[in-house]
């Protein structure tokens, strides 16, 4: 049976009767079983996937399948699915079962996607390598000695290994785009509020956003049409109408205006091959008739500190509920209320989550709130204002997605600063709430893929997807 990088190609054969949905599901289950050493899946929904395949085969037979019929989807282990496990990669939520489904899950199921399992991730989405997970690290299927990126490493690895056509991840500071770059995929972080966060385990609520991974811009577009839109369960979800993204992918190639962020390609910390490739990508855009200008955005040294001051503060607040009383692991050593809190949180959380909770608690503490959190919020507003000014003149900002390719498992674990700097080019989109996409355009001399990142103005996902579709032929 073939593999398919585009849903439209899959539908030609599946809806044309070349094979059944049950055949398709069984093929993926066999592939997942054969790839267990990659540690991608936390749980596989064997029987449920087969039950849905049986129903879908009948729908196809009677000519009434949904838009995403037969699409094999995996969900990050921080997205709720009623009656299924949910742990956010943490001992704290080991054996917890979701009481409701996330809005994105309900919308996928309504259009006949088949959710085949939940995917490994960094604990509570805190990490850039998928090494902080309670279940152990995910291996990059392109080179099993390397990380797949994080925190949505399992989501990226599942698509790269051909175990799903599309997966959902969450992006708080780059957790979709960085793994997409490391695994050679398309990864989209939508505008904040474009996709409902109802049913997403919160890390930093003003940054978190659900988005898709795929091997084609077309599949991103078709999934976005389904999962985006208003939601009564999420007050931050936009009521703005959702375009038919896939029909806009091949619209007339009008010239766009691009700003190449000079401070990213001239950055001392970037791999020279990636910097040169990004410049070549910009040159190809010029040859295609687009306008490309180098611009300075002299704030990159401040982006990561701004992000981590605010994000850790929000994490400290959001994770306070996991105390062994309200939610989460309860220690057997506990003998009174205070010891329940102390032992349960000490045992339930991993090192990186504890580090961020402590940082966030300090940032919010009396005497330091204004000096750290208050100033970081002012700086966030300034960064957002500067990005708005740039995107009033340009359609897109160009930068590398990451400063390097996938690094070795264990290579950066002892140096959290180096790990945090993985987000240096991606956090600006989360700070501002603007949409951004990683497009797989390069292969390094070390054999590993990497991506170019495009950032656009609010709700310009249609333009990002359009450029992603065109970019496959540029470099």
N, C-alpha and C positions, 0 to 999 in steps of 0.2 A: 504494500500500500504506500502511496506517495506521502511525502510531508508537504505542508502548505504554509507559506509565509503570508498569504493573503486570504482573508475570509471569502472573497469572491471566487477564488480558485477552488477552495474547499467546497463551496456551494455548488459549483458546476458538477462536481463528481458525486457529492453526497446527495444532493437533491435530484441529480440525474440517475441515481440508482446504481452507481458503480460499486458501492459498498453501503452497508447499513451503519447507523449511528452506534449500534452495539459493537460492530467490528472496530469502529473508530475509537470507542472508549476502551475496549480491550487492548488495542494496540498501545494506547498510552499507559494503561496500567502495567502492561508488560515492560514498557520502557522505564517506567518509574521503579519497578521492582529491580530491574537490571542496573539502576543507577543509585542504589541506596547508599553506596560508599560516599557519594557527594554530600549527603546529609542535608538535602534540600527540603524534603517534606517532614513536617512534624506529625501529620496525620493524613492518611489517604481515605477518601470517602468511597470505598470499593462498591458496596451494595447500592448506596444512594445514586452514584454515577450510573451504574448499570440500570437501575430502576428508571432514571430519567431518560436514558437511551431508549429503553423499551417504549416509553410514552412518546418520545420524539419520533421514533420510527413510524408510529401510527399517525402522528401529525403530518409527517412528510408524505405518507401514503395517501392522506386525504387532502393534501395541498394547503395546509394551514400552519406551517412552521413560523416561528418568530424571526426577527431580524438577525439574531445571533445564533440561529439554530446550529447545533453541533460544535460551537466554539468551545474548546477545552480551556477552562480558566482556573487558575489557582489564586488564592487570596492570602495575603500576608497575615501572620498570626497575631495581628492586633485589630482585625476587622471582625465584627460579630456576625455569627451565622447561627440562628436559633437551633438549639438542640445539639450543637456541636461544641467541641472543645475550644477554648480561647485562653492563651497563656501569655501573650506578648513576649514570648521567649524568656519567661521568668519563672523561677521556683515559686515566687509569690503567688502566682495564679495557677500553679500546677493542679490539674484535675478540675479546674473551673469550667462550667458549661454556660454558653450564652443563653440568655432568656429571651432574646429578640434578635432579629436580623438587621444589620446595617442597611440603610436606604440603598446603597450601591449594590448590595447583594440581592435585595428584592427586585431591583430593576433589571439586573442581569438575568435572574431566573424567569422574570416575566417575558423576556425575549428569547427564552429557550437556550441560553448558555448552559453549559454543564460544568458545575464547580466540582473539581476533582480532588481538592484537598487544601489544607492550610500549610503555609510555607514558613520556614525558619527565618528568623530576623534577629537583629541585635535586641538585647533586653530593653523593653519599653521603647524601642526605636532609638536607643541611645548608642550610637557607634557608627563608624565609617568603614567597617570591614566584615561585619557579621561574625565577629569573634566573641562578643559579650553574651551571646545566647546561652541560656541554661542547657540547651541541647548540644552545645559544642559548635565549632565553626562550620560554615558551609564552604565547600571547595569550588573554585571557579572551574566549570567544565571545560574551558579552553586550555587550562593549565592547572592541574589539581594541586600544585604546590603554592598557588596564588589565592588570594582572597577574591570574592566576587564583588566587593564593595559593600556598603551598608548605608542605612540600616536595612534596606529592603533587598539584602543579598540573595535570599532564597527565591524571591520573586524574579530577580534578574537571571539567576542561574537556571531556574526552571524553563524559561523561554530559550535561553542560550543552548540548553541541553536537548531541546525539542520535546520537553515533557508537557508543555502547555503551549497554546498559540498566543495567549494573552494572560498576563497576571496583573493583579492590583497591588500596589505598594502605597506607602505614605511618604511624603516629602516634607520634612521640617526645616532642614538646612541644606538639602541636596540629596536626600536619601532615595530618590528615584533616579535622578540624573547621573550621579556618580557611579552607581552600579551599572546603569545602562552603558556608560562610557567604558567601564572595565570589562563588560561582557559583550560589547559590540552590538548594542540594541538601540532602538528608539525608546526614549523615556520622557514622558510629559508631566511636568508639574503645572496644573491648571492655575488660573487666577484664583486667589483666595476667595472662597464662596461660590465658585463655579460648580463645584461638586460638593454635595452634602457630606458633613463629617459625622452625621448621626450614626452611631455604632462603631466609631473609630476610638480605640483606647487613646486617651489624650496624653501627649507628652508636653507640648507647648501650644496652647490653644490658639494663639494669635498667629502661629506659623504653620501649623499642621495642615496638610492638604492631601487628599487621596488622588492618585493618578495611575495611568496604565503603562505597562511595558509591552512591546511587540517587536516583531521583525520587519514591520512595514508601517509607514505613516497611514496607510489605508485602514489597517486594523485599529490603530489608535483613534482615528477619526470615527469609525463606526461604533466603537465602544464608548467614546465620549458622548456621542449623540444619545446613548441610552442612559448613562450614569449621571450626566450633568443636569442641572435644573433646580428649580425651587423645591423646598421641602419644609413642610409644616413642623417637622421635628428639629429643625436646625435654623435658628433665627439669623445665623450669619450666611445662610445659603441665599444666593442672589435670585431674584425673581426675573432677571433679564432672560429674554427668549433664547433658546438654544438653537443655533443654526444647524443646517444639515451639512455637517463638516465634510463628509466624504464627497459630496457633489461639488465642493469648491476646490478640491485638490488639483484639478486640471484646468482651472480657469485661466483665461488669457494671461500670458506671462508679462504683465506690466512691470515696468522698472520700479524697484523698491529702493529706498534709501537705507543704507547700512552704516552704523558707526562701529568701526573696529576699535575695541578698547585697548589703547596702546599700553596701558599699565599692566595688562595681563600678558601680552606677548613679550614685553620687555622685562618681565618680572624675573628676578634672580633665582627664584625657586622653581621655575618651570623647566621641564625637560626641553632641550633645544629642538629636538625633532618635532615635538608637539607645537612649539611656538612657530616653527617654520611652516608646518602644515597649515596652521591657522591662517598665516599670511597668504599661503598659496590658495586656500579656500577663498579668501577675500579677493585675490587677483582673478580667480575664475568667475566670481560674481561680476566683476567689472567687465570681463569679456562677454558675459551674458547680457550686458547692457544695463546692469544695475549701477547705482551710485554708491561708492564706498569711500568713506573718509575716516582717517585715523583721528580719534578724539581722546582727550585725557580725562580720566575719572580717578582723581588722586585720593581715593578713600579706601583702597583695598587693605591698607594696614589697620583700618579701624573696623572693618566689617565683621570679622570673626569675634573680636571682643564685644562689639555691640550685640551680636547674635547670642553669644554664650551668657552674657549678663542677663539678658531678658529671658532667654529660653530656660536657663537653669532656675530662675525665679519662678517661672510658670510651672516648671516640673516639680519644684518643691511644694507648690500649692496643690497641683493636680494629684501627686502621688501620696499626699497626706492621708487619703482614704484607705490606703493599703496598710492596715495597722494590726491585723489579726482579730479585730473586733467588727469593723464594718465590712471589710473585704480582705481576702487573701490568707496566706499561710499563717497558722497560729502555732507558736512554738510549744513543744512539750515541756520545756523548762519553765514556762510561765506559771506563777503562783499568785500573782495579784495584778491589778490593772496596769501598773507601771511596768512590771516585768513582761506582760503581754506585748506592750508596745515595743520595748527595747529588744527583747529576744526575737520577736516575730519579724521585725523590720531588719534586724541584723542578719538573720538567717535567710530571709526571703529575697532580699535584694543582693545583686552582684556588686562588684567593686565599682564599676563605672557609674552605675545608677546611684550608689551611695555618694560617690564623688560629686555628682551633679546636684543631688539633693542638698548636700552640705554647702556647696557653692551658692546655690539658690537661696538657702536659708540665711546665709551670711549676707548676701546682697539685699535681702528684704529686712534685715535686722535693724533695730533701733540705732540711730546714729550713722548708719551706712546707706539707708534707703535713698536719700536724696543724692548722696555722693556717687552712687553706682547706678541703681535702677532708674532713678529720675533722670540722670544725665544720659543714660543709654537710650531712654525713650525719646529725649530731645534729639539726640544724634540720629535715631531711627527716622524721625520726622524729616530731618535735614537730608538724609540719604534718599528718602522717598521723593522729596521735592526735587533733588538734583536729577534723579532718574526720570521723573515726569518731564523736566525741562529738556532732557536729551531726547526723549521719545516724542516730544512735540515737534522735533526737527527730523527725526529718523524713524523708520518703521521697525528696525531691529537693532539690537546691540549684539555684536559678535565677540565671543571669547572662547578659549578652550573650556571644556567642561571641567577638567581636572588638571592639576599640574604635572601628573605622571600617569603611567599605566598601572595595572594591578600589581600590588606589591606582595611579598611573600607572607604566608601565614605565620604569625608570631613576630614579624619584622618590626612592627611599630607599637606593639602592645605595651611596652614599658615606657613609652614616651607619649603621654596624652596630648601634649602640645602639637607634635608632629601629626597625630591622628586628627586633631581639630582643624589643622591647616588644610586637610583634604577638602574642606568646604569653602576655601578662600574665594573661588570664582562662582560658587553656586548660591551662597547665602544672600546675595543682594536681591535675588528674586523673592526670597521668603521675607526678608526685611520689609520690602515694599509691597508684597502681596501680588506682584506681577507674574504672568505666566512665562515659563521658559521650557525649552526642549533640548535634550541631548540627541544629536544626530550622528550615527556611526559613519564617519567619513575617512578614518585613517587606520593604518596598521603600522606599528612601530617596527624598527629593525629587530627588536627582541621577539617579534611574532605576535605581540598582543595588540588588541584593538584599542582605539580611543575615540573620543567624540569632540565635535564642535558644538558649542552651546549658543542658541539664539534666545534672546529675551525680548519680549514685546510689551506693548501697552496693555492695560487691563482689558480682558475679554477678547483679545486678539488671537485666540487659539486657532481660528480658521486660517489666519496668515502664517502662523507658525507651522501648522500641519501642511499647508501648501508649499512652504519653502522646504520642509522636510522631505516631501515627495519629490521635489525637483533636485534636491541636493545629492541624491544617490548617484547622479551622473556627473557631478561637478569635479570631484577630486578622485 
